[in-house]
Every structure is written in structure tokens, then in C-alpha cells.
Amino acid sequence: MPNTALITGASSGIGAEFARYHAQKGGDAVIVARRLEPLEALKTELETKHGVTITVIAQDVGTPAQARALYDTLTSQGIKIDILINNAGFGGHGAFLDRDLAKDQAMIDLNISALVTLSHLVGNDMKAQGGGKMLHVSSTASFMPGPNQAVYFATKAFVTSFSQAIDQEMRPHGITSTALCPGLVNTEFVAAADLGGTGLANQKGASASSVAKCGYDAMLRGDLITINDPRLNFMLNWLIPLLPRRRVLKMMADMQAK
Ligand SMILES: NC(=O)c1ccc[n+]([C@@H]2O[C@H](COP(=O)([O-])OP(=O)(O)OC[C@H]3O[C@@H](n4cnc5c(N)ncnc54)[C@H](OP(=O)(O)O)[C@@H]3O)[C@@H](O)[C@H]2O)c1
């Protein structure tokens, strides 16, 4: 099994669980997020439990320049990445015209631009190494437009599309790319996106550990897309595409209204 994973957004939620699952399998990891303390605690936990090496990089990777700086740090430390888990991301509730434009632009920078930058830089190293695996954390939001979270849904549509296209291109180089598309997961995401009080946030969420395992296992198999819940999988692939588009928009607007 490839050994060293780069995991962004590992200070909480699904990212921290990717690190736990990967370490349990004996893999080393570079864990990245802005908050140092939870990263240090995770490093101690995983090195003690599993005897692996965890490198902590407490850094904002919210722009392409910051993503490149992260890559430069790895290169200068001679760290070779076998698995790239592009997980860091955030959402934001509200009607597009009422939202702070800067926040939506920052969302695009992190959810899309930084992810593309890391995929390009690390992907070229993987190509030179003769192989590697990528896991892009997208969302069920990528399957439809999302009024009251318009930009977030659109960023995830980008991620699912991008992940599949580069998988097709990179396979001859021994690199696979998997898009993980979870429904609601119990993490800090809902609070960070100010989704409390919406029908979406009132649903029963999945655990971060079950979602991380689902995505990681799919990545090992080289699946194109994985959805953590079979009912959601059925709905998104077989029901939603048959519904009138206006109906889907209204449904999503209602689910995300306060
Ligand atoms: N929870 C859900 O319902 C759900 C559903 C579908 C998809 N997702 C996706 O799952 C991924 C992980 O989210 P989560 O649910 O685990 O939420 P979370 O608990 O809020 O985790 C987000 C992680 O991203 C990091 N992060 C945010 N901005 C960053 C930045 N500028 N630079 C570096 N790290 C940054 C956060 O750490 P710091 O604050 O320490 O930087 C944190 O570790 C996201 O891409 C999200 O869109 C979540």
C-alpha cells in the first residue's frame, strides 16, 4: 500500500477521521489545517497508537498561493506524497445577493482553486513516481443546484466533475482520482456554514468516521464516485434527474430556508 498521505482539513470532522483510518492501516501522513492544537493532539494520538509518522503543518491553504506554499514546504522537507486527500472546504448559508461576496470568493478559492493547485503539483510528482491516489471530498450538493447555498453547491459540482475528468487522464500514469460525495455529516461544517435551523441541518447526519472509511476504501478501489448512503445514491442518480428542474430548485430552496 502507498504510505504517505497529504490530508487537508485534518483538524476536525471527516479530515481527522481520514487521518485516523489511514494511520490504523499503517500509513504516515502530513496533516494540514489552520488550527495547530487539534493537529498536534491528533499527531500524538496516532503516533502513540499506531507507531506511524505524522507531520503537522498548521497553515491556511485557502488560496492557490498558499496551496503552492504548502507544496514547497513538503518539497523542501523531502516528503513524497503517495495519497492526496483534498478535504478542506466550507459552505455558507444565505441568498447569494445578501451574502458577503468576499466570503463566497474565499469559498471558491479554497474549495476549488487550492484543490486544483494541489492536484496539479502533487499529481505531477505522482506521475514522475509512476503512480498515486487522489481523493477529492465533494458532496451530494454536487448533483444539483442549491438555492440558499448557491456558491457552495456550485463549488462541489466543480469538484465532482474535475475529479472524474482527471481520473480518466491520469489512469495511464497509474494515478486514480475518486470523488467522495457525502450527504449530511455530523461535523463542525453545519455551524461553520450557518446552516443551523434549516431542514437540511435537521436531518440525521452520518458519522465522520463512517464517511471517511467509505471514501478511503473507494479511493483504494479506484472508484470514480462514492456516496456514503445507498438511499441518497438511489435518489441522486435515479429520482432527481427525472424531476422537473424547477421542482428540484424549490425543494432545495425549502430544505435550506430558515
Ligand atoms: N459535514 C457535512 O455535512 C459535509 C457534507 C458533504 C461534504 N462535506 C465536505 O467535507 C469536507 C470536510 O468538512 P467537514 O464536514 O469535516 O467539516 P469541518 O469539521 O468544518 O472540517 C473542515 C476542515 O477544513 C479545515 N479548513 C477550513 N478552511 C481552511 C483553510 N483555509 N485552510 C486550511 N484548512 C482549512 C478546517 O480546519 P481549520 O479551521 O483548523 O483550518 C477543518 O479541519 C469539506 O470539503 C466539506 O465541504 C461536508
PDBQT file of the ligand as one rigid body, heavy atoms in Angstrom, charges set to zero:
ROOT
HETATM    1  N1  LIG A 301     -20.358  17.866   7.092  1.00  0.00    +0.000 N 
HETATM    2  C1  LIG A 301     -21.125  17.748   6.023  1.00  0.00    +0.000 C 
HETATM    3  O1  LIG A 301     -22.378  17.668   6.122  1.00  0.00    +0.000 OA
HETATM    4  C2  LIG A 301     -20.497  17.625   4.658  1.00  0.00    +0.000 A 
HETATM    5  C3  LIG A 301     -21.274  17.079   3.618  1.00  0.00    +0.000 A 
HETATM    6  C4  LIG A 301     -20.712  16.972   2.351  1.00  0.00    +0.000 A 
HETATM    7  C5  LIG A 301     -19.410  17.385   2.135  1.00  0.00    +0.000 A 
HETATM    8  N2  LIG A 301     -18.680  17.902   3.148  1.00  0.00    +0.000 N 
HETATM    9  C6  LIG A 301     -17.299  18.340   2.854  1.00  0.00    +0.000 C 
HETATM   10  O2  LIG A 301     -16.419  17.640   3.712  1.00  0.00    +0.000 OA
HETATM   11  C7  LIG A 301     -15.192  18.367   3.836  1.00  0.00    +0.000 C 
HETATM   12  C8  LIG A 301     -14.762  18.363   5.287  1.00  0.00    +0.000 C 
HETATM   13  O3  LIG A 301     -15.714  19.071   6.060  1.00  0.00    +0.000 OA
HETATM   14  P1  LIG A 301     -16.224  18.593   7.488  1.00  0.00    +0.000 P 
HETATM   15  O4  LIG A 301     -17.637  18.207   7.349  1.00  0.00    +0.000 OA
HETATM   16  O5  LIG A 301     -15.282  17.608   8.075  1.00  0.00    +0.000 OA
HETATM   17  O6  LIG A 301     -16.242  19.989   8.253  1.00  0.00    +0.000 OA
HETATM   18  P2  LIG A 301     -15.273  20.618   9.350  1.00  0.00    +0.000 P 
HETATM   19  O7  LIG A 301     -15.333  19.804  10.603  1.00  0.00    +0.000 OA
HETATM   20  O8  LIG A 301     -15.683  22.051   9.422  1.00  0.00    +0.000 OA
HETATM   21  O9  LIG A 301     -13.831  20.485   8.726  1.00  0.00    +0.000 OA
HETATM   22  C9  LIG A 301     -13.292  21.390   7.793  1.00  0.00    +0.000 C 
HETATM   23  C10 LIG A 301     -11.786  21.292   7.857  1.00  0.00    +0.000 C 
HETATM   24  O10 LIG A 301     -11.236  22.152   6.872  1.00  0.00    +0.000 OA
HETATM   25  C11 LIG A 301     -10.236  22.976   7.517  1.00  0.00    +0.000 C 
HETATM   26  N3  LIG A 301     -10.143  24.254   6.835  1.00  0.00    +0.000 N 
HETATM   27  C12 LIG A 301     -11.136  25.150   6.602  1.00  0.00    +0.000 A 
HETATM   28  N4  LIG A 301     -10.655  26.234   5.974  1.00  0.00    +0.000 NA
HETATM   29  C13 LIG A 301      -9.328  26.005   5.796  1.00  0.00    +0.000 A 
HETATM   30  C14 LIG A 301      -8.279  26.768   5.215  1.00  0.00    +0.000 A 
HETATM   31  N5  LIG A 301      -8.484  27.975   4.678  1.00  0.00    +0.000 N 
HETATM   32  N6  LIG A 301      -7.028  26.247   5.219  1.00  0.00    +0.000 NA
HETATM   33  C15 LIG A 301      -6.793  25.033   5.779  1.00  0.00    +0.000 A 
HETATM   34  N7  LIG A 301      -7.751  24.269   6.339  1.00  0.00    +0.000 NA
HETATM   35  C16 LIG A 301      -8.997  24.762   6.350  1.00  0.00    +0.000 A 
HETATM   36  C17 LIG A 301     -10.723  23.119   8.961  1.00  0.00    +0.000 C 
HETATM   37  O11 LIG A 301      -9.656  23.352   9.855  1.00  0.00    +0.000 OA
HETATM   38  P3  LIG A 301      -9.193  24.768  10.441  1.00  0.00    +0.000 P 
HETATM   39  O12 LIG A 301     -10.434  25.518  10.824  1.00  0.00    +0.000 OA
HETATM   40  O13 LIG A 301      -8.340  24.375  11.611  1.00  0.00    +0.000 OA
HETATM   41  O14 LIG A 301      -8.420  25.409   9.346  1.00  0.00    +0.000 OA
HETATM   42  C18 LIG A 301     -11.228  21.694   9.202  1.00  0.00    +0.000 C 
HETATM   43  O15 LIG A 301     -10.167  20.853   9.550  1.00  0.00    +0.000 OA
HETATM   44  C19 LIG A 301     -15.466  19.746   3.244  1.00  0.00    +0.000 C 
HETATM   45  O16 LIG A 301     -14.897  19.834   1.955  1.00  0.00    +0.000 OA
HETATM   46  C20 LIG A 301     -16.990  19.800   3.138  1.00  0.00    +0.000 C 
HETATM   47  O17 LIG A 301     -17.434  20.649   2.103  1.00  0.00    +0.000 OA
HETATM   48  C21 LIG A 301     -19.195  18.029   4.413  1.00  0.00    +0.000 A 
ENDROOT
TORSDOF 0
